[in-house]
Amino acid sequence: MKKILYVEDDEDTLMAVKVLLETQGYQVRGATNGKEALKLIAEEDFNLILLDIMLPDMSGWDIFQKLHKDTPEKKVAFLSVMPVSEERKKVLLKAGAMDYIMKPFDKEDLIRRINKICKK
């Protein structure tokens, strides 16, 4: 079973995405801040780390940069309400992010994109 860590400070969104992905056969852990996320990443092996950008203690971008520096093989994608330009999205993908998914998202599109990342 593929394991996903979803880092999201909004508990309702965290639970909604967790339930959605679990119905697709994923095991999902949640973290509501960067410190908690980094602790879980150090303790467990995840097939995908899904990051919100705006977190209470550090940004998802900060977490991504730390992970990419320490463990560049980790698969990381963003799920955020923060709009990014196509140019910024290209920079993120070139830096190693697997995808940048905008909230609100279409459930089927989210599932399709997560499946695609986890199969790579």
C-alpha positions as CSV (number, residue, x, y, z in Angstrom):
1,M,0.0,0.0,0.0
2,K,1.4,3.4,-1.0
3,K,1.9,5.9,1.9
4,I,1.2,9.6,1.6
5,L,2.0,12.3,4.1
6,Y,-0.4,15.3,3.7
7,V,0.9,18.5,5.4
8,E,-2.1,20.8,5.8
9,D,-2.9,23.2,8.7
10,D,-6.7,23.3,7.9
11,E,-8.1,20.2,9.7
12,D,-11.2,20.0,7.6
13,T,-9.2,20.0,4.4
14,L,-6.8,17.6,5.8
15,M,-9.5,15.1,6.8
16,A,-11.4,15.5,3.4
17,V,-8.3,14.8,1.4
18,K,-7.2,12.0,3.7
19,V,-10.6,10.2,3.4
20,L,-10.7,10.8,-0.4
21,L,-7.2,9.2,-0.9
22,E,-7.9,6.4,1.6
23,T,-10.9,5.4,-0.5
24,Q,-8.5,5.0,-3.4
25,G,-6.3,2.6,-1.4
26,Y,-3.7,4.9,-0.1
27,Q,-2.5,5.0,3.5
28,V,-2.5,8.7,4.5
29,R,-0.8,10.3,7.5
30,G,-1.5,14.0,8.3
31,A,0.6,16.7,9.8
32,T,-0.6,20.2,10.6
33,N,2.7,22.0,10.7
34,G,6.2,21.8,9.3
35,K,7.9,20.5,12.5
36,E,5.4,17.7,12.8
37,A,5.9,16.8,9.1
38,L,9.7,16.7,9.3
39,K,9.5,14.5,12.4
40,L,7.2,12.0,10.6
41,I,9.4,12.1,7.4
42,A,12.4,11.2,9.6
43,E,10.5,8.3,11.2
44,E,8.6,6.8,8.3
45,D,9.0,6.2,4.6
46,F,6.4,7.9,2.4
47,N,5.8,7.3,-1.3
48,L,4.6,10.9,-1.6
49,I,4.7,14.1,0.5
50,L,1.8,16.4,-0.3
51,L,2.5,20.0,1.0
52,D,0.4,23.0,1.5
53,I,2.3,26.3,1.1
54,M,1.0,28.3,4.0
55,L,1.7,26.6,7.3
56,P,1.8,28.1,10.8
57,D,5.6,27.5,11.5
58,M,7.3,27.3,8.1
59,S,6.2,27.3,4.5
60,G,5.7,24.2,2.4
61,W,8.4,25.6,0.2
62,D,10.8,25.6,3.1
63,I,10.0,22.0,3.8
64,F,10.4,21.1,0.1
65,Q,13.8,22.8,-0.1
66,K,15.0,21.0,3.1
67,L,13.8,17.6,1.7
68,H,15.2,18.2,-1.7
69,K,18.6,19.1,-0.2
70,D,18.7,16.2,2.2
71,T,16.8,13.5,0.3
72,P,16.3,14.5,-3.3
73,E,14.7,11.1,-4.2
74,K,11.6,11.9,-2.1
75,K,8.5,12.6,-4.2
76,V,7.0,15.9,-3.2
77,A,3.9,17.7,-4.7
78,F,2.1,20.9,-3.6
79,L,-1.6,21.2,-2.9
80,S,-2.3,24.8,-2.2
81,V,-4.7,27.7,-2.6
82,M,-1.8,30.0,-3.4
83,P,-1.9,30.8,-7.1
84,V,1.4,30.4,-9.0
85,S,2.2,31.6,-12.5
86,E,3.1,29.0,-15.2
87,E,6.7,30.3,-15.0
88,R,6.8,29.7,-11.2
89,K,5.3,26.3,-11.7
90,K,8.0,25.4,-14.2
91,V,10.7,26.5,-11.6
92,L,9.1,24.3,-9.0
93,L,9.0,21.3,-11.3
94,K,12.5,21.9,-12.4
95,A,13.6,22.1,-8.8
96,G,12.1,18.6,-8.2
97,A,8.5,19.0,-7.3
98,M,6.3,16.4,-8.9
99,D,3.2,18.6,-9.4
100,Y,1.4,21.8,-8.2
101,I,-2.3,21.2,-7.6
102,M,-4.5,24.2,-6.9
103,K,-7.3,24.3,-4.3
104,P,-10.2,24.1,-4.7
105,F,-9.5,21.0,-6.8
106,D,-11.7,18.5,-8.7
107,K,-11.7,15.2,-6.8
108,E,-11.2,13.1,-9.9
109,D,-8.4,15.3,-11.1
110,L,-6.6,15.1,-7.7
111,I,-6.9,11.3,-7.7
112,R,-5.6,11.1,-11.3
113,R,-2.6,13.3,-10.5
114,I,-1.8,11.5,-7.3
115,N,-2.0,8.1,-9.0
116,K,0.3,9.4,-11.8
117,I,2.9,10.6,-9.3
118,C,2.8,7.4,-7.2
119,K,3.3,5.2,-10.3
120,K,6.5,7.1,-11.4
